[in-house]
Amino acid sequence: MSRKHRSSTAALRRPRAPVFAALGDEVRLSLIAKLCAGQPYSISQLTEGSRLTRQAITKHLRVLESVGIVHSVHRGRESLFEFDPKPVEETRKYLDLVSEQWDQALSRLKSFVED
């Protein structure tokens, strides 16, 4: 196995629990859906149409920011939040790897049972 392949596989095996935990909340998923539009949003814009307070939205954004799913940029006195797809893409690759491993294990089990 090449050094590059080993390092990319090792990167995929990093703990994913924080990303899954951040994605495991309906409010955070709705914030990500808004931010996926590609433009930065202020907390006020993200709060519009929600029953949540600015403080609650800010708390959820900080959780997403702590795992790198969103990041903030400052424009004047305002913080704007943007979506960063990299942690989600890395998690998807990890799930693909786990899925492949399960498929291989099930295939071996099927061969064992049928023989």
C-alpha positions in Angstrom: 0.0 0.0 0.0 1.4 3.4 -1.0 2.3 6.0 1.7 -0.3 8.4 0.1 -3.1 5.7 0.2 -2.2 4.9 3.9 -2.3 8.5 4.9 -5.7 9.1 3.1 -7.1 6.0 4.7 -5.8 7.1 8.1 -7.5 10.5 7.6 -10.8 8.8 6.9 -10.5 6.8 10.1 -10.3 9.9 12.3 -13.0 10.1 14.9 -16.2 11.3 13.3 -18.4 11.4 16.4 -18.2 15.2 16.7 -19.4 15.7 13.1 -22.2 13.2 13.6 -23.2 14.9 16.8 -23.2 18.3 15.2 -25.4 16.9 12.3 -27.7 15.1 14.7 -29.9 18.1 15.5 -32.8 19.4 13.4 -32.0 23.1 13.9 -28.4 22.6 12.9 -29.5 20.7 9.8 -31.9 23.5 8.8 -29.1 26.1 9.3 -26.8 24.0 7.1 -29.5 23.8 4.4 -29.8 27.6 4.4 -26.0 28.1 4.3 -25.7 25.6 1.4 -27.2 28.3 -0.8 -23.6 29.5 -1.2 -23.9 33.0 0.3 -22.9 34.1 3.8 -25.7 34.8 6.2 -25.8 36.9 9.4 -27.3 35.6 12.6 -30.3 37.9 12.0 -30.9 36.5 8.6 -30.6 32.9 9.9 -33.1 33.7 12.7 -35.7 35.1 10.3 -38.7 32.9 10.1 -37.6 30.8 13.1 -39.1 30.6 16.5 -35.6 30.5 18.0 -33.8 33.4 19.5 -30.6 34.9 18.1 -28.8 33.4 21.2 -30.1 29.9 20.4 -29.1 30.2 16.7 -25.7 31.5 17.8 -25.2 28.5 20.1 -26.0 26.1 17.2 -23.7 27.9 14.9 -20.9 27.6 17.4 -21.4 23.8 17.5 -21.2 23.7 13.7 -18.2 26.0 13.8 -16.4 23.8 16.4 -16.3 20.9 13.9 -15.6 23.0 10.9 -18.9 22.7 9.1 -19.4 26.5 9.1 -17.0 29.4 9.6 -17.6 33.0 10.3 -16.2 36.0 8.6 -16.4 39.5 10.0 -17.7 42.3 7.9 -17.8 45.5 9.9 -19.6 44.8 13.2 -21.4 41.8 11.8 -20.4 38.1 11.7 -21.4 36.3 8.6 -21.5 32.5 8.5 -20.6 30.3 5.6 -20.9 26.6 4.9 -17.6 24.6 4.5 -18.4 21.2 2.9 -15.0 19.6 3.7 -16.0 18.0 7.0 -19.2 16.6 5.6 -17.4 15.3 2.5 -14.8 13.6 4.7 -17.5 12.0 6.7 -19.3 10.8 3.6 -16.0 9.2 2.4 -15.7 7.6 5.8 -19.2 6.2 5.5 -18.4 4.9 2.0 -15.3 3.1 3.4 -17.4 1.6 6.2 -20.0 0.6 3.7 -17.4 -1.1 1.5 -16.0 -3.0 4.4 -19.5 -4.2 5.4 -20.2 -5.3 1.9 -16.9 -7.3 1.8 -17.7 -8.9 5.2 -21.2 -9.8 4.1 -19.8 -11.3 0.9 -17.3 -13.4 2.9 -20.1 -14.5 5.2 -22.3 -15.4 2.3 -19.5 -17.5 0.7 -18.8 -19.2 4.0 -22.5 -20.1 4.6 -23.1 -21.3 1.0 -20.0 -23.5 0.9 
